[in-house]
């Protein structure tokens, strides 16, 4: 039994890179959360890795900056309140990716909606 488990583990480990999807040009249209997650999780070996990683960060940070500007006024109602000591951008993006992968029901939705669903759940404002 141990030999079978070890064999299956080795096969799964060796097959994992083959199961990872390469970034496609269509992913850069970010029509779905899945496309954004594909960009954010691109393998360093992918020829589009640098473009994908930069696009992922730019999309998520840009959407958040737009939100921050839209709630900057005195009477604006915020629903995302980051902690005073904020995690790094890379950590927040990693948290978002994990959260999205744990919530596959949102993979066909607009990525900006999924981003703010995550942020509102992770850091809701106390009312």
C-alpha positions as CSV (number, residue, x, y, z in Angstrom):
1,X,0.0,0.0,0.0
2,X,2.8,2.4,0.9
3,X,4.4,1.7,-2.5
4,X,1.2,2.6,-4.3
5,X,0.8,5.8,-2.4
6,X,4.4,6.8,-3.1
7,X,4.0,6.0,-6.8
8,X,0.8,8.0,-7.0
9,X,2.4,10.9,-5.2
10,X,5.4,10.9,-7.6
11,X,3.0,10.8,-10.6
12,X,0.9,13.6,-9.3
13,X,4.0,15.7,-8.6
14,X,5.4,15.2,-12.1
15,X,2.0,15.8,-13.7
16,X,1.3,19.0,-11.8
17,X,3.3,21.3,-14.2
18,X,1.5,19.8,-17.1
19,X,-1.9,20.4,-15.5
20,X,-1.1,24.1,-14.9
21,X,-2.7,26.2,-17.7
22,X,-0.4,28.6,-19.6
23,X,-1.5,32.2,-19.8
24,X,-3.5,32.9,-22.9
25,X,-3.8,36.3,-24.6
26,X,-7.5,36.2,-23.9
27,X,-6.8,36.2,-20.2
28,X,-5.6,39.8,-20.6
29,X,-9.1,40.9,-21.5
30,X,-10.0,39.9,-17.8
31,X,-13.6,39.2,-18.7
32,X,-13.9,36.8,-15.8
33,X,-12.3,36.2,-12.4
34,X,-10.8,33.0,-13.8
35,X,-8.9,35.0,-16.3
36,X,-7.5,37.3,-13.6
37,X,-6.5,34.3,-11.5
38,X,-4.8,32.8,-14.5
39,X,-2.7,36.0,-14.8
40,X,-2.0,36.2,-11.0
41,X,-0.9,32.6,-10.8
42,X,1.2,32.4,-14.0
43,X,4.3,30.2,-13.7
44,X,7.7,32.0,-13.9
45,X,8.4,29.6,-16.8
46,X,5.5,31.0,-18.8
47,X,6.7,33.3,-21.6
48,X,4.0,35.8,-20.5
49,X,4.9,35.6,-16.8
50,X,6.2,39.2,-16.4
51,X,3.3,40.7,-18.3
52,X,0.8,38.5,-16.5
53,X,2.2,39.4,-13.0
54,X,2.3,43.1,-13.8
55,X,-1.2,43.1,-15.2
56,X,-2.5,41.2,-12.1
57,X,-1.0,43.7,-9.7
58,X,-2.0,46.7,-11.9
59,X,-5.6,45.5,-12.2
60,X,-6.1,44.8,-8.5
61,X,-4.3,47.9,-7.2
62,X,-6.0,50.2,-9.8
63,X,-9.5,48.9,-8.9
64,X,-8.7,49.5,-5.2
65,X,-7.4,53.0,-5.9
66,X,-10.6,53.8,-7.8
67,X,-12.6,52.6,-4.8
68,X,-10.5,54.6,-2.3
69,X,-11.0,57.8,-4.4
70,X,-14.7,57.2,-4.7
71,X,-15.1,56.9,-0.9
72,X,-12.7,59.8,0.0
73,X,-15.5,62.3,0.6
74,X,-16.9,63.2,4.0
75,X,-20.2,61.4,3.6
76,X,-19.0,58.5,1.6
77,X,-20.1,55.0,2.8
78,X,-17.1,52.7,2.9
79,X,-17.6,48.9,3.0
80,X,-13.9,48.0,2.9
81,X,-11.7,49.2,5.8
82,X,-8.1,47.9,5.6
83,X,-6.3,47.6,9.0
84,X,-4.1,50.4,10.1
85,X,-1.1,48.1,9.7
86,X,-1.7,46.8,6.2
87,X,-0.4,43.6,4.9
88,X,1.9,44.0,1.9
89,X,0.4,44.3,-1.6
90,X,1.9,40.9,-2.4
91,X,0.3,39.3,0.7
92,X,-3.1,40.8,-0.1
93,X,-3.0,39.6,-3.7
94,X,-2.0,36.1,-2.4
95,X,-4.9,36.2,0.0
96,X,-7.2,37.2,-2.8
97,X,-6.0,34.4,-5.1
98,X,-6.5,31.8,-2.4
99,X,-9.9,33.2,-1.5
100,X,-11.0,33.1,-5.2
101,X,-9.7,29.6,-5.6
102,X,-11.7,28.6,-2.5
103,X,-14.8,30.2,-4.0
104,X,-15.0,28.7,-7.5
105,X,-18.7,29.9,-7.8
106,X,-17.3,33.4,-8.6
107,X,-14.9,32.4,-11.4
108,X,-17.2,33.4,-14.2
109,X,-18.1,36.8,-12.6
110,X,-16.4,40.1,-13.3
111,X,-13.1,40.2,-11.5
112,X,-13.6,43.6,-9.9
113,X,-16.8,42.2,-8.3
114,X,-14.9,39.3,-6.9
115,X,-12.1,41.5,-5.7
116,X,-14.5,43.6,-3.7
117,X,-16.5,40.6,-2.5
118,X,-13.2,39.3,-1.0
119,X,-12.1,42.7,0.4
120,X,-15.5,43.3,2.0
121,X,-15.5,39.9,3.6
122,X,-11.9,40.1,4.8
123,X,-11.9,43.7,6.0
124,X,-15.5,44.9,6.5
125,X,-16.0,48.3,8.0
126,X,-17.5,48.4,11.5
127,X,-20.7,50.4,11.5
